[in-house]
Amino acid sequence: MPARGLIRTPSLQVRLQRTDWAEAARALDERGWATTPPLLTTDECAELIRLYADERRFRSRVDMARFRFGEGEYKYFANPLPPVVLGLRRGAYPHLAPIASAWETRLGSDRRYPSDLDAFRALCAERGQTKPTPLLLRYEAGGYNCLHQDLYGDVAFPLQMTCLLSRPGRDFTGGEFLLVEQRPRAQSTGSVVPLEQGQIVIFATRHRPARGSRGAYRVTLRHGVSRVTSGERYTLGVIFHDAK
């Protein structure tokens, strides 16, 4: 039994089960993004940040300036994924797959997504997409990430997640998460999504359905990070489709 007065942190699986996925679905339908309460603990965030220096845990590193993606760098995890990353990916997917399938229906597509991650990844593998895509991103002062979409092949899951690992206002300043939405024949609209350490934003990978007078229509989204003004900012990206 735990010692008297000791509060045991619920497992990641329990934290995911306690998340209000119905509210997340509502927010995603309304604006293309939703946030969770902090799902990762301070210790889990710190452990992921420490992993950044261990090159054995990653399959590749990208210098963002070299490709004109921004200023900063990121690394794609190699298999096996760290338990927390694997837990987030496996645990969140079954809650998001019904939302993704419902979006396809509203957009007039007959595409549907399997109820578990392994079955979906098998579809990726059939198209030659076998490399893991979860990644850690690191920005120093002056770093930023241009607006973009994370697409790695023919198969792309409509939703993805970003978890802030650093402490805003303490570890870094600036560096807000940005989303820009482009509607047909209209100017773009932008959102700044404030996050706490361990908190997750779920957002559309490429596009989402929006309500129109003649039914649903396709809205394109891109995401990025504004310039970090001081300190270091680390984030975890959880993408559900694999890469070629």
PANUKE-33132 format. One line per 8 residues: for each residue x, y, z of N, C-alpha, C, O, CB. Coordinates in steps of 0.1 Angstrom, whole numbers, plus 5000, padded with zeros to 4 digits. Glycine has a CB too. Layout:
X,Y,Z,X,Y,Z,X,Y,Z,X,Y,Z,X,Y,Z  ...
***
This chain:
5008,4988,5000,5000,5000,5000,5009,5012,5000,5020,5012,5006,4990,5000,5012  5004,5024,4994,5012,5036,4994,5013,5041,5008,5004,5040,5016,5007,5046,4984  5025,5048,5010,5026,5054,5023,5016,5065,5026,5010,5071,5017,5040,5061,5024  5012,5066,5039,5002,5076,5043,5006,5090,5038,5017,5094,5040,5000,5076,5058  4996,5097,5032,4999,5110,5027,5005,5111,5013,5006,5122,5007,5008,5117,5036  5009,5099,5007,5015,5099,4994,5004,5098,4984,4996,5088,4984,5025,5088,4993  5003,5107,4974,4993,5107,4964,5000,5101,4951,5009,5106,4946,4988,5121,4961  4994,5090,4947,5000,5083,4935,4994,5089,4922,4982,5091,4921,4997,5068,4936
5003,5093,4913,4999,5098,4901,4992,5087,4892,4998,5077,4890,5011,5104,4893  4980,5090,4887,4974,5080,4878,4982,5077,4866,4990,5085,4862,4960,5085,4873  4981,5065,4861,4989,5061,4850,4985,5069,4838,4974,5075,4838,4987,5046,4847  4993,5069,4828,4990,5077,4815,4978,5072,4809,4970,5079,4804,5002,5076,4806  4975,5058,4809,4963,5053,4804,4951,5058,4811,4941,5061,4804,4964,5037,4805  4952,5059,4824,4940,5065,4832,4938,5079,4828,4927,5084,4827,4943,5063,4847  4949,5087,4827,4948,5101,4824,4941,5103,4811,4933,5112,4809,4962,5108,4824  4945,5094,4801,4939,5095,4788,4924,5092,4788,4916,5098,4782,4946,5086,4778
4921,5081,4796,4907,5077,4797,4898,5088,4804,4886,5090,4801,4905,5064,4805  4904,5096,4813,4897,5106,4820,4895,5119,4812,4888,5128,4815,4904,5110,4833  4902,5120,4801,4901,5132,4792,4887,5132,4786,4881,5122,4782,4912,5131,4780  4882,5145,4785,4869,5147,4779,4869,5147,4764,4871,5157,4758,4863,5160,4784  4869,5135,4758,4870,5133,4744,4858,5139,4736,4859,5143,4725,4872,5119,4740  4846,5139,4743,4835,5145,4736,4836,5160,4735,4833,5165,4724,4822,5142,4745  4842,5166,4745,4845,5180,4744,4856,5183,4733,4855,5193,4726,4849,5186,4757  4866,5174,4733,4876,5176,4723,4870,5175,4709,4874,5183,4700,4887,5165,4725
4861,5165,4707,4855,5164,4694,4847,5176,4690,4847,5181,4678,4846,5151,4694  4840,5182,4700,4832,5194,4697,4841,5205,4693,4838,5213,4683,4824,5198,4710  4852,5207,4700,4861,5218,4697,4868,5216,4683,4870,5225,4676,4872,5220,4708  4872,5204,4681,4878,5201,4668,4868,5203,4656,4872,5209,4646,4882,5186,4667  4855,5200,4658,4846,5203,4648,4843,5218,4646,4841,5223,4635,4832,5196,4651  4844,5225,4657,4841,5239,4656,4853,5248,4651,4850,5257,4643,4838,5244,4670  4865,5244,4654,4876,5253,4651,4889,5245,4646,4899,5252,4642,4880,5261,4662  4889,5232,4645,4900,5225,4640,4911,5222,4650,4921,5216,4647,4906,5232,4629
4909,5225,4663,4919,5222,4673,4912,5221,4687,4901,5227,4689,4930,5233,4673  4918,5214,4696,4913,5213,4710,4925,5211,4719,4936,5206,4715,4903,5201,4711  4924,5214,4731,4934,5212,4741,4930,5203,4752,4918,5202,4755,4939,5226,4747  4939,5196,4758,4936,5187,4770,4941,5194,4782,4949,5204,4781,4943,5173,4768  4937,5190,4794,4945,5194,4806,4959,5188,4805,4961,5179,4796,4938,5188,4819  4968,5192,4813,4981,5186,4813,4981,5171,4815,4975,5166,4825,4990,5192,4824  4986,5164,4805,4985,5149,4805,4998,5143,4809,4998,5131,4814,4981,5144,4792  5009,5150,4807,5022,5145,4811,5027,5152,4824,5024,5164,4825,5033,5146,4800
5033,5144,4833,5037,5150,4845,5050,5158,4843,5057,5157,4832,5040,5139,4856  5054,5165,4853,5067,5173,4852,5079,5163,4850,5087,5166,4842,5069,5181,4865  5079,5152,4857,5090,5142,4856,5090,5136,4842,5100,5134,4836,5088,5131,4866  5078,5133,4836,5078,5127,4823,5082,5137,4812,5089,5134,4803,5063,5123,4819  5079,5150,4814,5084,5160,4805,5099,5162,4806,5106,5162,4796,5077,5174,4808  5104,5162,4818,5119,5163,4820,5126,5151,4814,5137,5153,4808,5122,5165,4835  5121,5139,4816,5127,5127,4810,5128,5128,4795,5138,5124,4789,5120,5115,4815  5117,5132,4788,5118,5134,4774,5128,5144,4769,5135,5142,4759,5104,5137,4768
5129,5155,4777,5139,5165,4773,5153,5159,4775,5161,5162,4766,5137,5178,4782  5155,5152,4785,5168,5146,4787,5172,5136,4775,5183,5135,4772,5169,5138,4800  5162,5130,4770,5164,5120,4759,5170,5127,4746,5176,5121,4738,5152,5113,4755  5168,5140,4745,5172,5147,4733,5187,5146,4730,5191,5146,4719,5168,5162,4734  5195,5145,4741,5209,5144,4739,5214,5130,4736,5226,5128,4733,5216,5148,4752  5205,5120,4736,5209,5106,4734,5206,5102,4719,5195,5099,4716,5201,5096,4744  5216,5103,4711,5214,5101,4697,5210,5087,4693,5204,5085,4682,5227,5104,4689  5212,5078,4702,5208,5064,4699,5193,5063,4699,5188,5053,4693,5213,5055,4710
5185,5072,4704,5171,5071,4705,5164,5077,4693,5152,5076,4692,5166,5078,4717  5172,5082,4683,5166,5089,4672,5171,5083,4658,5182,5078,4658,5169,5104,4672  5162,5084,4648,5166,5079,4635,5171,5090,4626,5178,5087,4616,5154,5072,4629  5168,5102,4629,5173,5113,4620,5171,5127,4628,5163,5128,4637,5165,5114,4607  5179,5136,4623,5179,5150,4629,5177,5160,4617,5183,5158,4607,5192,5153,4637  5169,5170,4619,5167,5180,4609,5171,5194,4614,5165,5198,4624,5152,5180,4604  5180,5201,4607,5183,5215,4610,5173,5223,4602,5173,5223,4590,5198,5218,4606  5164,5230,4609,5153,5237,4602,5158,5248,4593,5152,5250,4582,5144,5242,4612
5168,5255,4597,5173,5266,4588,5178,5261,4575,5177,5267,4565,5184,5273,4596  5184,5249,4575,5190,5243,4562,5179,5242,4552,5182,5243,4540,5197,5230,4565  5167,5238,4556,5156,5236,4546,5146,5248,4546,5136,5247,4540,5149,5223,4550  5150,5258,4553,5142,5270,4553,5128,5267,4560,5118,5273,4556,5140,5276,4539  5128,5258,4570,5116,5255,4577,5115,5265,4589,5104,5266,4595,5117,5241,4582  5125,5272,4592,5125,5281,4604,5139,5281,4610,5149,5280,4603,5115,5276,4614  5139,5283,4623,5152,5283,4631,5150,5273,4643,5142,5276,4651,5156,5297,4636  5158,5263,4643,5157,5253,4654,5160,5239,4648,5166,5238,4637,5143,5253,4660
5157,5229,4656,5160,5216,4651,5150,5206,4657,5144,5208,4667,5174,5211,4654  5149,5194,4650,5140,5184,4656,5146,5170,4652,5154,5169,4642,5126,5185,4651  5142,5160,4660,5147,5147,4658,5135,5137,4658,5127,5138,4667,5157,5143,4669  5135,5128,4649,5125,5117,4648,5130,5105,4656,5141,5101,4655,5122,5113,4634  5121,5101,4665,5125,5089,4673,5126,5077,4664,5120,5075,4654,5114,5086,4684  5136,5068,4668,5137,5055,4663,5128,5045,4671,5124,5048,4682,5152,5050,4662  5125,5034,4665,5119,5023,4673,5129,5016,4682,5140,5014,4677,5112,5013,4664  5126,5011,4694,5113,5013,4700,5111,5027,4705,5120,5033,4710,5111,5003,4711
5099,5032,4705,5096,5045,4710,5096,5045,4725,5094,5035,4731,5082,5050,4705  5100,5056,4731,5099,5057,4746,5085,5054,4751,5075,5057,4744,5103,5071,4751  5084,5047,4763,5071,5043,4767,5060,5054,4768,5049,5051,4765,5072,5037,4781  5064,5066,4772,5054,5076,4773,5049,5080,4759,5037,5083,4757,5060,5089,4780  5058,5081,4749,5055,5084,4736,5046,5074,4730,5035,5077,4724,5067,5087,4727  5050,5061,4732,5041,5050,4727,5028,5050,4733,5018,5047,4727,5049,5037,4729  5028,5053,4746,5015,5053,4754,5006,5064,4749,4994,5061,4748,5018,5055,4768  5011,5075,4746,5003,5086,4741,4997,5083,4727,4985,5085,4724,5011,5099,4740
5006,5077,4719,5002,5074,4705,4991,5063,4705,4981,5064,4698,5014,5069,4697  4994,5052,4712,4984,5041,4713,4971,5045,4720,4960,5041,4716,4990,5029,4719  4973,5053,4731,4961,5056,4739,4952,5066,4733,4940,5065,4736,4966,5061,4752  4957,5076,4726,4949,5086,4720,4942,5082,4707,4931,5086,4704,4957,5099,4718  4949,5074,4700,4944,5070,4686,4929,5065,4686,4921,5070,4678,4953,5060,4680  4926,5055,4695,4912,5050,4695,4901,5061,4697,4890,5059,4693,4910,5039,4705  4905,5071,4704,4895,5082,4707,4894,5092,4695,4884,5098,4693,4899,5090,4719  4905,5092,4687,4905,5102,4676,4900,5095,4663,4895,5102,4654,4919,5107,4674
4902,5082,4662,4898,5076,4649,4883,5078,4646,4880,5080,4634,4900,5061,4650  4874,5077,4655,4860,5080,4652,4858,5094,4647,4849,5097,4638,4851,5077,4664  4865,5104,4653,4864,5118,4648,4869,5119,4634,4863,5125,4626,4872,5127,4657  4880,5112,4631,4886,5113,4618,4877,5107,4607,4875,5112,4597,4900,5106,4618  4870,5095,4611,4861,5089,4602,4849,5098,4599,4844,5098,4588,4857,5075,4607  4844,5104,4610,4832,5113,4609,4835,5125,4599,4827,5129,4592,4828,5118,4622  4848,5130,4600,4852,5141,4591,4851,5136,4577,4847,5143,4568,4866,5146,4595  4856,5124,4574,4856,5119,4561,4842,5118,4555,4839,5121,4544,4863,5105,4560
4832,5113,4564,4818,5112,4560,4813,5126,4556,4806,5127,4546,4810,5106,4571  4816,5136,4564,4811,5149,4562,4816,5155,4549,4810,5163,4543,4814,5158,4574  4828,5151,4545,4834,5156,4533,4831,5147,4521,4836,5150,4510,4849,5157,4535  4822,5138,4523,4818,5130,4511,4827,5118,4507,4826,5113,4496,4816,5138,4500  4836,5115,4516,4846,5104,4514,4841,5091,4520,4835,5092,4531,4860,5108,4518  4844,5080,4514,4841,5067,4520,4853,5061,4528,4853,5050,4533,4837,5057,4510  4864,5069,4530,4875,5065,4538,4872,5064,4552,4865,5073,4558,4887,5074,4536  4876,5053,4559,4874,5051,4573,4887,5046,4579,4895,5041,4573,4862,5040,4576
4888,5049,4592,4901,5046,4599,4899,5034,4609,4889,5034,4616,4906,5058,4606  4908,5025,4609,4907,5014,4619,4906,5019,4633,4910,5030,4636,4918,5004,4618  4900,5010,4642,4898,5015,4656,4911,5014,4664,4911,5019,4675,4887,5006,4662  4921,5007,4660,4934,5006,4668,4945,5010,4659,4945,5009,4647,4936,4992,4673  4956,5015,4666,4967,5021,4659,4975,5010,4650,4979,5014,4639,4977,5027,4669  4976,4998,4655,4984,4988,4648,4978,4985,4634,4985,4984,4624,4985,4975,4656  4964,4985,4634,4957,4982,4621,4959,4994,4612,4961,4992,4599,4942,4980,4623  4959,5006,4617,4962,5018,4608,4976,5018,4603,4978,5021,4592,4959,5031,4616
4986,5015,4612,5000,5015,4608,5002,5004,4597,5011,5005,4589,5009,5013,4620  4994,4993,4597,4995,4983,4587,4991,4989,4573,4997,4985,4563,4986,4971,4590  4981,4998,4573,4978,5005,4561,4989,5013,4556,4992,5014,4544,4965,5013,4563  4996,5020,4565,5008,5028,4562,5018,5019,4555,5024,5023,4545,5013,5035,4574  5021,5008,4562,5032,4999,4557,5029,4994,4543,5038,4992,4535,5033,4987,4566  5016,4992,4540,5012,4987,4526,5016,4998,4516,5018,4994,4504,4997,4985,4525  5017,5010,4519,5021,5021,4510,5036,5025,4512,5040,5035,4507,5013,5033,4513  5043,5016,4519,5058,5019,4520,5061,5028,4532,5073,5033,4532,5063,5024,4508
5052,5031,4540,5054,5041,4551,5056,5033,4564,5047,5028,4570,5042,5051,4553  5069,5031,4568,5072,5022,4579,5081,5029,4590,5084,5023,4600,5080,5010,4574  5085,5042,4587,5094,5049,4597,5085,5056,4607,5076,5063,4603,5103,5058,4589  5089,5055,4620,5081,5062,4630,5083,5077,4629,5093,5083,4625,5086,5058,4644  5072,5085,4632,5072,5099,4630,5071,5107,4643,5073,5119,4642,5060,5103,4621  5068,5102,4655,5069,5110,4667,5083,5117,4668,5093,5111,4664,5066,5102,4679  5083,5129,4673,5096,5137,4672,5096,5146,4684,5086,5150,4690,5097,5144,4659  5109,5150,4687,5111,5161,4697,5117,5173,4689,5125,5172,4680,5122,5156,4708
5112,5185,4693,5116,5197,4687,5122,5206,4697,5118,5207,4709,5104,5204,4680  5133,5213,4693,5141,5222,4702,5143,5235,4696,5148,5236,4685,5154,5215,4707  5139,5246,4703,5142,5259,4699,5149,5267,4709,5146,5266,4721,5128,5266,4696  5159,5275,4705,5166,5284,4714,5161,5298,4711,5152,5300,4702,5181,5284,4712  5165,5308,4718,5161,5322,4715,5163,5325,4700,5174,5323,4695,5169,5332,4724  5153,5331,4694,5153,5334,4680,5147,5323,4671,5145,5325,4659,5167,5337,4676  5145,5311,4677,5139,5300,4670,5125,5302,4667,5117,5308,4674,5142,5287,4677  5120,5296,4656,5106,5296,4652,5104,5285,4642,5114,5279,4637,5102,5310,4646
5091,5282,4639,5088,5271,4629,5078,5277,4619,5067,5282,4623,5082,5259,4637  5081,5277,4607,5072,5282,4596,5059,5274,4596,5059,5262,4600,5079,5282,4583  5049,5280,4591,5036,5273,4589,5038,5261,4580,5044,5263,4569,5025,5282,4584  5033,5249,4583,5035,5238,4575,5024,5227,4578,5016,5229,4587,5049,5232,4578  5025,5216,4571,5017,5204,4574,5027,5192,4574,5037,5191,4567,5006,5202,4563  5024,5182,4583,5032,5170,4585,5026,5159,4577,5018,5151,4582,5033,5167,4600  5030,5158,4564,5026,5147,4555,5038,5139,4551,5048,5145,4546,5018,5153,4543  5037,5126,4552,5049,5118,4549,5047,5107,4539,5055,5098,4538,5054,5112,4562
5036,5108,4531,5033,5098,4522,5018,5098,4518,5011,5108,4521,5036,5084,4527  5014,5088,4511,5000,5087,4506,4990,5086,4517,4979,5092,4516,4998,5076,4497  4994,5080,4528,4984,5078,4540,4987,5088,4550,4999,5090,4555,4986,5064,4545  4977,5096,4554,4979,5106,4565,4967,5106,4574,4955,5107,4569,4981,5120,4558  4969,5105,4587,4958,5105,4596,4954,5120,4598,4963,5128,4598,4962,5099,4610  4941,5123,4598,4936,5137,4598,4939,5145,4611,4938,5157,4610,4922,5137,4596  4944,5138,4621,4946,5146,4634,4960,5142,4639,4965,5131,4637,4935,5142,4644  4966,5152,4646,4979,5149,4653,4979,5157,4666,4970,5165,4669,4991,5153,4644
4990,5155,4674,4991,5162,4687,5005,5168,4689,5015,5163,4684,4987,5152,4698  5005,5178,4697,5017,5184,4701,5016,5186,4716,5006,5192,4721,5021,5198,4694  5027,5182,4724,5027,5184,4738,5039,5193,4742,5050,5191,4738,5029,5170,4745  5036,5203,4750,5046,5212,4754,5054,5206,4766,5047,5203,4776,5040,5226,4758  5067,5205,4765,5075,5199,4775,5082,5209,4785,5085,5206,4796,5086,5190,4769  5084,5221,4780,5090,5231,4788,5080,5240,4795,5068,5239,4793,5099,5240,4779  5085,5248,4804,5076,5256,4812,5076,5271,4807,5086,5278,4807,5081,5257,4827  5064,5275,4801,5063,5288,4795,5065,5299,4806,5059,5297,4817,5050,5290,4788
5073,5309,4803,5075,5320,4813,5086,5317,4822,5091,5326,4829,5063,5322,4821  5091,5304,4823,5102,5301,4831,5114,5295,4823,5125,5300,4824,5098,5290,4842  5111,5285,4815,5122,5279,4806,5123,5287,4794,5134,5288,4788,5118,5265,4803  5113,5294,4789,5113,5302,4777,5102,5312,4777,5092,5311,4784,5112,5292,4765  5104,5322,4768,5093,5332,4765,5091,5332,4750,5100,5329,4743,5096,5346,4771  5079,5337,4746,5076,5337,4732,5072,5323,4728,5067,5315,4737,5087,5342,4723  5074,5319,4716,5073,5305,4711,5058,5300,4713,5056,5289,4717,5081,5297,4719  5049,5308,4709,5035,5304,4709,5031,5294,4698,5037,5296,4687,5025,5316,4709
5023,5285,4701,5018,5275,4690,5008,5283,4682,4999,5289,4687,5012,5262,4697  5010,5282,4669,5001,5289,4659,4994,5280,4650,4999,5269,4646,5010,5299,4651  4981,5283,4647,4974,5276,4637,4967,5286,4627,4962,5296,4632,4963,5267,4643  4969,5284,4614,4963,5293,4604,4953,5285,4596,4957,5274,4591,4974,5300,4596  4941,5290,4594,4931,5283,4586,4928,5291,4573,4925,5303,4574,4918,5281,4595  4927,5284,4562,4924,5290,4550,4911,5285,4544,4910,5273,4541,4936,5288,4539  4901,5293,4544,4888,5289,4538,4888,5293,4523,4894,5303,4519,4876,5295,4546  4880,5286,4515,4880,5289,4501,4874,5303,4499,4864,5307,4505,4871,5279,4494
4881,5311,4490,4876,5324,4486,4875,5333,4498,4866,5342,4499,4863,5323,4479  4884,5332,4508,4883,5340,4520,4897,5342,4525,4906,5334,4522,4874,5334,4531  4900,5353,4533,4913,5355,4539,4915,5345,4550,4906,5340,4556,4914,5370,4543  4928,5343,4553,4932,5333,4563,4929,5339,4577,4929,5351,4579,4947,5330,4562  4926,5330,4586,4924,5334,4600,4934,5326,4609,4937,5314,4606,4909,5331,4605  4939,5332,4619,4949,5326,4628,4945,5324,4642,4937,5332,4647,4962,5334,4627  4951,5315,4649,4948,5312,4663,4962,5311,4670,4971,5304,4665,4939,5300,4665  4963,5316,4682,4974,5314,4691,4968,5304,4702,4958,5308,4708,4980,5327,4697
4975,5293,4704,4970,5283,4714,4979,5283,4726,4990,5278,4725,4969,5269,4707  4975,5289,4737,4984,5289,4749,4984,5275,4755,4974,5268,4756,4979,5299,4759  4996,5271,4759,4998,5257,4765,5006,5258,4778,5014,5267,4779,5005,5248,4755  5003,5249,4787,5011,5247,4799,5020,5235,4797,5018,5227,4788,5001,5246,4812  5029,5234,4806,5038,5222,4805,5030,5209,4807,5021,5208,4816,5049,5223,4816  5032,5200,4798,5025,5187,4798,5011,5188,4791,5005,5177,4790,5023,5183,4812  5007,5199,4787,4994,5200,4780,4995,5197,4766,5006,5199,4760,4988,5215,4782  4984,5192,4760,4985,5188,4746,4975,5196,4738,4963,5198,4742,4982,5173,4745
4979,5199,4726,4969,5205,4716,4967,5194,4705,4977,5189,4699,4974,5218,4710  4955,5191,4702,4951,5182,4691,4946,5191,4680,4938,5200,4682,4940,5171,4696  4951,5188,4667,4947,5197,4656,4947,5189,4643,4952,5178,4642,4956,5208,4656  4940,5195,4633,4939,5189,4620,4953,5189,4613,4960,5199,4613,4929,5197,4612  4956,5177,4608,4969,5176,4601,4969,5184,4588,4979,5190,4585,4971,5161,4598  4958,5183,4580,4958,5189,4567,4946,5198,4565,4947,5209,4561,4959,5178,4556  4934,5192,4567,4922,5199,4565,4911,5194,4574,4912,5183,4580,4917,5199,4550  4900,5201,4575,4888,5197,4583,4876,5201,4576,4876,5210,4567,4889,5203,4597
4864,5195,4580,4852,5200,4574,4846,5212,4582,4847,5212,4594,4841,5188,4574  4841,5221,4575,4834,5233,4581,4820,5234,4576,4817,5229,4564,4842,5246,4578  4811,5239,4584,4797,5240,4580,4795,5252,4570,4800,5263,4573,4788,5241,4592  4788,5249,4560,4784,5259,4550,4770,5259,4547,4763,5250,4551,4792,5258,4537  4765,5269,4540,4750,5269,4536,4746,5258,4528,4734,5254,4527,4747,5282,4530  4756,5252,4520,4753,5241,4512,4759,5228,4516,4761,5218,4509,4757,5244,4498  4761,5227,4529,4767,5215,4535,4782,5217,4539,4786,5229,4540,4767,5203,4525  4789,5207,4542,4803,5208,4547,4812,5211,4535,4810,5206,4524,4807,5196,4554
4823,5219,4538,4833,5221,4528,4847,5220,4535,4848,5220,4547,4831,5235,4521  4857,5219,4527,4870,5216,4531,4878,5229,4535,4879,5238,4527,4878,5208,4521  4884,5229,4547,4892,5240,4552,4906,5235,4554,4908,5225,4561,4885,5246,4565  4916,5242,4549,4930,5238,4551,4936,5245,4563,4934,5257,4565,4938,5242,4538  4944,5237,4571,4951,5243,4582,4966,5240,4581,4970,5230,4576,4945,5236,4595  4973,5250,4586,4988,5248,4588,4991,5252,4602,4984,5261,4608,4996,5256,4577  5002,5247,4607,5006,5250,4621,5021,5254,4621,5028,5251,4612,5004,5238,4630  5025,5261,4632,5038,5266,4633,5041,5271,4647,5032,5269,4656,5042,5277,4623
5052,5277,4650,5056,5283,4663,5061,5297,4660,5070,5298,4652,5066,5273,4670  5057,5306,4668,5062,5320,4667,5076,5320,4673,5081,5311,4680,5053,5330,4675  5083,5331,4671,5097,5332,4675,5098,5332,4691,5091,5338,4698,5103,5345,4670  5108,5323,4695,5111,5322,4709,5120,5335,4713,5130,5337,4706,5119,5309,4712  5116,5342,4723,5124,5354,4726,5135,5352,4737,5144,5360,4738,5114,5365,4731  5133,5341,4745,5144,5338,4754,5143,5323,4759,5132,5318,4758,5144,5347,4767  5154,5318,4763,5154,5304,4768,5154,5293,4758,5157,5295,4746,5142,5302,4777  5149,5281,4762,5148,5269,4753,5134,5264,4754,5128,5263,4765,5159,5259,4757
5129,5260,4743,5115,5254,4742,5116,5240,4736,5121,5239,4725,5106,5264,4734  5111,5230,4743,5110,5217,4738,5096,5212,4737,5087,5215,4746,5118,5207,4748  5093,5206,4726,5079,5200,4724,5080,5186,4719,5090,5182,4713,5071,5209,4715  5070,5178,4722,5068,5165,4716,5057,5165,4705,5046,5170,4708,5065,5154,4727  5060,5160,4694,5050,5159,4683,5046,5144,4682,5055,5135,4681,5056,5164,4670  5033,5142,4682,5028,5128,4681,5020,5128,4668,5009,5133,4667,5020,5124,4693  5025,5121,4658,5019,5120,4645,5016,5105,4643,5024,5096,4647,5028,5124,4633  5004,5102,4639,4999,5088,4639,5003,5080,4626,5004,5068,4627,4984,5088,4641
5004,5087,4615,5009,5079,4603,5024,5078,4603,5031,5087,4608,5004,5086,4590  5029,5068,4597,5043,5066,4596,5048,5072,4583,5040,5077,4575,5047,5051,4597  5061,5073,4581,5067,5079,4570,5074,5069,4560,5078,5058,4565,5078,5090,4574  5076,5073,4548,5083,5065,4538,5098,5066,4541,5106,5060,4534,5081,5070,4524
***
